[in-house]
Amino acid sequence: MAQLILSAASAAGRAGVGTILLRTVASTAAAYAAGVAERLIFGPRKRTVEGPRLESFQVQSSTEGAPVTRLWGRARVAGQLIWAANFKETTQETTESSGGKGGRLAASKTTIREYLYSLSFAVGLCEGEADRIARVWADGKPFDLSKVNYRFYRGTEDQAPDDLIAAVEGDAPAFRGLSYVVFEDLPLKDFGNRIPQLSFEIEKPLRPDDPNALESALAAVAVIPGSGEFVYATTKINREAGEGVSASENVHNNDGVADFSASLAALLGAAKNLKAAALVVSWFGDDLRAGHCALRPGVETHDKTTEPDLWTGGGVSRAEARLVSSLDGRPAYGGTPSDKGVIEA
């Protein structure tokens, strides 16, 4: 009703004034007043916008009788889908408000409902026993396993069935002798609501059961590189890389843990009879003449802020430590491992 009355008033105003300017002002004022009246009478406008929703889900098919990959050393394989559950749908709602400035008008509210999908599935990799998954790619791009829920089965002859598969299927196979990985509730939004094309870099020893093989006979190692300010830290260390920006000092792997922890796990997986390790820690001399040389811990730069731990070496702070040599403005050598990192290692 308000819209009809005000529109009529606008028409009357246009007929009386007879100028382009006044017609424009009258029309705009009438439309604004009509909107105000509607909101005061009927309250805020509410609407719901729904995103796309799946009616069904096409799971990547598996090939009956497909050969199981056999590999030794390190190789990249695509794997074979061996199990999949039904997809899981979750709803995410966000509300956007508009209008209502100054408290005079009722705001319009829009609810956006988005449907998110995830899937649990298993991929067979190779004939066991594999040591570990080194890297993963999804649709040809590096994929960070540390950000998803997964379980890796090496393919031993005594491995138990996966708990999730057993919970869904009841009587579930253990896939003994097959190395495989289970993804639990993998989010599919970034992959167009489908299982991405996955490939895995697998490491597998040549002769895991041979007592005379190098991996089996290895009893002690020297741990290097011996340089790098946080190379031995098991705590994840970040450095300031600009205003409000941080970069990792010692996490450069798919496991999302400190590099030393990931490397040690890989070592113990390959050399199962390892009993001792010698940790190499580098300090730096200031003279080629042994009688005049002083050994002190060194750092790559004095201008570095790290958290949660600051660097200290040999009881001295970063500001007190010597600088390692540089080449073209960059450190030519890694700094002395931090005291805390050495203790953690």
C-alpha positions as CSV (number, residue, x, y, z in Angstrom):
1,M,0.0,0.0,0.0
2,A,2.8,2.4,1.0
3,Q,4.5,1.8,-2.3
4,L,1.3,2.5,-4.3
5,I,0.6,5.8,-2.4
6,L,4.2,7.1,-2.7
7,S,4.4,6.1,-6.4
8,A,1.3,8.1,-7.0
9,A,2.7,11.0,-5.1
10,S,5.9,10.8,-7.3
11,A,3.8,10.9,-10.4
12,A,1.9,13.9,-9.2
13,G,5.2,15.7,-8.4
14,R,6.6,15.0,-11.8
15,A,3.5,16.4,-13.5
16,G,3.7,19.6,-11.4
17,V,7.4,20.5,-11.6
18,G,8.0,19.5,-15.1
19,T,11.8,19.4,-15.0
20,I,14.2,16.6,-15.5
21,L,16.0,17.3,-12.2
22,L,12.9,17.4,-10.0
23,R,11.5,14.3,-11.8
24,T,14.7,12.4,-10.9
25,V,14.7,13.6,-7.3
26,A,11.0,12.8,-6.8
27,S,11.4,9.3,-8.3
28,T,14.4,8.5,-6.1
29,A,12.7,9.8,-3.0
30,A,9.6,7.9,-3.7
31,A,11.5,4.6,-4.1
32,Y,13.5,5.2,-0.9
33,A,10.4,6.1,1.1
34,A,8.6,3.0,-0.2
35,G,11.5,0.8,0.9
36,V,11.4,2.4,4.3
37,A,7.7,2.0,4.7
38,E,7.9,-1.7,3.6
39,R,10.6,-2.5,6.2
40,L,8.8,-0.6,9.0
41,I,5.5,-2.5,8.2
42,F,6.7,-5.9,7.3
43,G,10.1,-6.1,9.2
44,P,13.5,-7.2,7.8
45,R,13.7,-9.1,4.6
46,K,15.1,-12.6,5.0
47,R,16.2,-14.9,2.2
48,T,18.1,-18.1,2.0
49,V,20.6,-18.9,-0.8
50,E,21.5,-22.5,-1.2
51,G,24.7,-23.7,-2.9
52,P,24.9,-26.7,-5.2
53,R,24.0,-30.0,-3.7
54,L,24.9,-33.5,-4.8
55,E,22.1,-36.0,-5.5
56,S,24.5,-38.8,-6.0
57,F,28.2,-39.4,-5.9
58,Q,30.3,-41.1,-8.6
59,V,33.1,-43.0,-6.9
60,Q,36.2,-43.7,-9.1
61,S,35.8,-47.3,-10.2
62,S,38.4,-50.0,-9.4
63,T,39.5,-52.6,-11.9
64,E,38.8,-56.2,-11.2
65,G,42.0,-58.3,-11.5
66,A,44.3,-55.3,-11.8
67,P,47.9,-56.3,-11.1
68,V,49.5,-55.3,-7.7
69,T,52.5,-53.1,-8.2
70,R,55.9,-54.5,-7.1
71,L,58.7,-52.1,-6.4
72,W,62.0,-51.7,-4.6
73,G,63.8,-48.6,-3.6
74,R,61.7,-45.5,-4.3
75,A,59.0,-45.2,-7.0
76,R,55.9,-43.2,-7.7
77,V,52.7,-45.2,-8.1
78,A,49.1,-44.3,-8.7
79,G,47.6,-47.1,-6.6
80,Q,44.2,-48.8,-6.9
81,L,41.0,-47.9,-5.1
82,I,40.2,-50.9,-3.0
83,W,37.4,-49.6,-0.7
84,A,35.1,-46.6,-0.3
85,A,32.3,-45.7,2.1
86,N,29.3,-43.5,1.3
87,F,30.0,-39.8,1.0
88,K,29.3,-37.6,4.0
89,E,27.3,-34.3,3.7
90,T,27.7,-31.4,6.1
91,T,26.0,-28.1,6.0
92,Q,27.7,-24.7,6.6
93,E,25.6,-21.6,7.0
94,T,26.7,-17.9,7.0
95,T,24.5,-14.9,7.4
96,E,25.0,-11.5,5.7
97,S,23.2,-8.4,6.8
98,S,22.6,-5.2,4.9
99,G,20.8,-1.9,5.6
100,G,19.7,-0.9,9.1
101,K,22.1,2.0,9.4
102,G,21.6,4.3,12.4
103,G,19.1,1.9,13.8
104,R,16.2,3.5,11.9
105,L,15.6,0.7,9.4
106,A,15.3,-3.1,9.8
107,A,18.2,-4.9,8.2
108,S,17.9,-7.4,5.4
109,K,19.4,-10.8,6.2
110,T,20.6,-13.3,3.7
111,T,21.5,-16.8,4.8
112,I,23.9,-18.7,2.5
113,R,23.8,-22.4,3.0
114,E,26.7,-24.4,1.6
115,Y,26.9,-28.1,1.3
116,L,30.3,-29.7,2.0
117,Y,31.3,-33.3,1.2
118,S,33.9,-35.7,2.4
119,L,34.6,-39.3,1.7
120,S,36.4,-42.2,3.4
121,F,38.3,-44.6,1.1
122,A,41.3,-46.8,0.8
123,V,43.9,-47.0,-1.9
124,G,46.2,-50.0,-2.5
125,L,49.7,-49.1,-3.2
126,C,52.1,-52.0,-3.7
127,E,53.1,-55.4,-2.6
128,G,54.4,-55.1,1.0
129,E,56.4,-54.4,3.0
130,A,56.9,-50.7,2.2
131,D,58.7,-48.5,4.6
132,R,56.8,-45.2,4.2
133,I,55.1,-42.7,2.0
134,A,57.6,-40.1,1.0
135,R,55.4,-37.7,-1.0
136,V,51.9,-37.5,-2.4
137,W,50.3,-35.6,-5.3
138,A,46.6,-34.9,-5.8
139,D,45.6,-34.0,-9.4
140,G,49.3,-33.5,-10.1
141,K,50.0,-31.0,-7.3
142,P,51.9,-31.7,-4.1
143,F,49.5,-32.8,-1.3
144,D,50.2,-32.3,2.4
145,L,49.2,-35.5,4.3
146,S,49.6,-33.7,7.6
147,K,46.4,-31.7,7.0
148,V,44.2,-34.8,6.5
149,N,43.3,-37.8,8.6
150,Y,44.9,-40.9,7.1
151,R,46.5,-44.2,8.1
152,F,49.3,-46.0,6.3
153,Y,49.6,-49.8,6.4
154,R,53.0,-51.2,5.4
155,G,51.7,-54.5,4.1
156,T,53.0,-56.9,6.7
157,E,51.7,-60.4,6.9
158,D,50.2,-59.8,10.3
159,Q,48.6,-56.4,10.0
160,A,45.1,-56.0,11.4
161,P,42.0,-54.7,9.6
162,D,41.5,-51.0,9.6
163,D,39.1,-49.9,12.4
164,L,37.1,-47.6,10.1
165,I,36.6,-50.3,7.4
166,A,35.7,-52.8,10.0
167,A,33.2,-50.4,11.6
168,V,31.5,-49.8,8.2
169,E,31.7,-53.3,6.7
170,G,31.5,-55.4,9.8
171,D,33.7,-58.3,8.5
172,A,36.6,-56.5,6.9
173,P,39.7,-57.9,5.2
174,A,43.1,-56.9,6.6
175,F,44.7,-56.8,3.1
176,R,47.8,-58.6,4.5
177,G,50.8,-58.4,2.2
178,L,49.4,-55.3,0.6
179,S,50.6,-51.8,1.4
180,Y,47.7,-49.4,1.4
181,V,46.5,-46.1,2.8
182,V,43.1,-45.2,4.3
183,F,41.8,-41.7,4.1
184,E,39.1,-40.8,6.7
185,D,36.6,-38.1,5.8
186,L,38.8,-36.5,3.2
187,P,37.3,-33.0,2.3
188,L,36.4,-32.9,-1.4
189,K,35.6,-29.2,-1.9
190,D,39.1,-28.4,-3.4
191,F,38.7,-31.3,-5.8
192,G,35.3,-30.5,-7.3
193,N,33.5,-32.9,-5.0
194,R,35.3,-36.0,-6.4
195,I,38.2,-38.2,-5.4
196,P,41.3,-36.5,-6.8
197,Q,43.8,-38.4,-8.9
198,L,46.3,-39.5,-6.3
199,S,49.9,-40.7,-6.8
200,F,52.3,-41.7,-4.1
201,E,56.1,-41.9,-3.8
202,I,56.8,-45.1,-1.9
203,E,60.0,-46.3,-0.3
204,K,60.6,-50.0,0.1
205,P,63.8,-51.8,1.1
206,L,65.3,-54.3,-1.4
207,R,65.6,-57.2,1.0
208,P,63.8,-56.5,4.3
209,D,64.2,-60.0,5.7
210,D,67.8,-60.5,4.7
211,P,70.0,-60.2,7.9
212,N,73.1,-59.6,5.7
213,A,71.5,-56.6,3.9
214,L,72.9,-53.2,4.6
215,E,69.8,-52.0,6.2
216,S,69.6,-54.9,8.5
217,A,73.3,-54.9,9.4
218,L,73.5,-51.2,10.1
219,A,74.1,-50.7,13.8
220,A,75.4,-47.2,14.1
221,V,75.3,-43.9,12.1
222,A,76.7,-40.4,12.3
223,V,74.0,-37.8,12.1
224,I,74.8,-34.8,9.9
225,P,74.8,-32.1,8.5
226,G,76.0,-30.8,11.8
227,S,75.1,-27.2,10.8
228,G,71.9,-25.3,10.6
229,E,70.5,-23.3,13.5
230,F,67.5,-25.5,14.2
231,V,68.3,-28.5,12.1
232,Y,68.1,-30.9,15.2
233,A,65.1,-29.3,16.9
234,T,62.0,-31.4,17.3
235,T,60.0,-28.3,18.2
236,K,58.6,-26.6,15.1
237,I,60.3,-23.2,14.7
238,N,59.1,-20.2,12.7
239,R,61.0,-17.0,11.8
240,E,59.7,-13.6,11.1
241,A,59.7,-13.1,7.3
242,G,58.1,-9.6,7.2
243,E,55.4,-7.7,8.9
244,G,52.7,-10.2,9.9
245,V,54.4,-13.0,7.9
246,S,56.3,-16.0,9.3
247,A,58.1,-18.8,7.6
248,S,59.1,-22.2,8.8
249,E,62.7,-22.9,9.8
250,N,62.6,-26.6,10.2
251,V,59.4,-28.1,8.7
252,H,59.8,-29.0,5.0
253,N,58.1,-32.4,4.7
254,N,54.7,-33.9,4.1
255,D,54.3,-35.2,7.7
256,G,53.9,-31.7,9.2
257,V,56.5,-32.4,11.9
258,A,60.1,-31.1,12.4
259,D,62.5,-32.2,9.7
260,F,64.7,-34.0,12.2
261,S,61.7,-36.0,13.5
262,A,60.7,-37.0,10.0
263,S,64.2,-37.9,9.0
264,L,64.7,-40.0,12.2
265,A,61.5,-41.9,11.5
266,A,62.6,-42.7,8.0
267,L,66.0,-43.8,9.3
268,L,64.5,-46.1,11.9
269,G,62.1,-47.5,9.3
270,A,64.9,-48.5,7.0
271,A,67.6,-49.5,9.6
272,K,65.5,-51.5,12.1
273,N,68.5,-52.8,14.0
274,L,70.1,-49.4,14.6
275,K,71.5,-49.1,18.1
276,A,73.6,-46.0,18.3
277,A,74.0,-42.6,16.6
278,A,76.7,-39.9,16.9
279,L,75.3,-36.4,16.6
280,V,77.6,-34.0,14.8
281,V,77.5,-30.3,16.0
282,S,79.6,-27.7,14.2
283,W,81.4,-24.8,15.9
284,F,83.6,-22.5,13.8
285,G,87.3,-21.5,14.0
286,D,88.7,-18.1,13.3
287,D,92.3,-19.0,12.2
288,L,93.9,-21.7,10.1
289,R,96.7,-21.9,12.6
290,A,95.7,-24.5,15.2
291,G,97.6,-22.7,18.0
292,H,95.8,-19.4,17.4
293,C,92.4,-20.8,16.4
294,A,89.4,-20.1,18.7
295,L,86.3,-22.3,18.3
296,R,83.0,-20.6,18.9
297,P,79.4,-21.2,17.9
298,G,78.2,-19.2,14.8
299,V,74.9,-17.9,13.4
300,E,73.8,-17.2,9.9
301,T,72.6,-13.7,10.7
302,H,72.3,-11.5,13.8
303,D,68.9,-10.1,12.5
304,K,66.5,-13.0,12.9
305,T,63.6,-13.4,15.2
306,T,62.3,-16.9,15.9
307,E,59.5,-18.4,17.9
308,P,58.7,-20.2,20.1
309,D,62.4,-20.6,20.8
310,L,65.2,-18.1,20.4
311,W,68.6,-19.4,19.3
312,T,71.4,-19.9,21.8
313,G,74.6,-21.9,21.3
314,G,77.3,-22.7,23.8
315,G,75.6,-20.5,26.3
316,V,75.7,-17.4,24.1
317,S,72.9,-15.5,22.4
318,R,72.4,-14.7,18.8
319,A,73.8,-11.2,19.2
320,E,76.9,-12.5,20.9
321,A,77.7,-15.3,18.4
322,R,80.1,-15.0,15.5
323,L,78.7,-14.7,12.0
324,V,79.5,-17.5,9.6
325,S,81.1,-16.6,6.3
326,S,78.8,-15.3,3.5
327,L,78.8,-15.5,-0.3
328,D,76.9,-12.9,-2.4
329,G,75.2,-11.7,0.7
330,R,73.9,-15.1,1.8
331,P,75.4,-17.4,4.5
332,A,77.9,-19.8,3.0
333,Y,77.4,-22.3,5.8
334,G,74.6,-23.2,8.2
335,G,74.9,-21.9,11.8
336,T,75.7,-23.9,14.9
337,P,72.7,-26.0,15.9
338,S,70.9,-24.5,18.9
339,D,71.6,-25.9,22.4
340,K,67.9,-26.8,22.9
341,G,67.7,-28.5,19.5
342,V,70.7,-30.6,20.4
343,I,69.1,-31.6,23.7
344,E,65.9,-32.4,21.9
345,A,67.7,-34.6,19.4
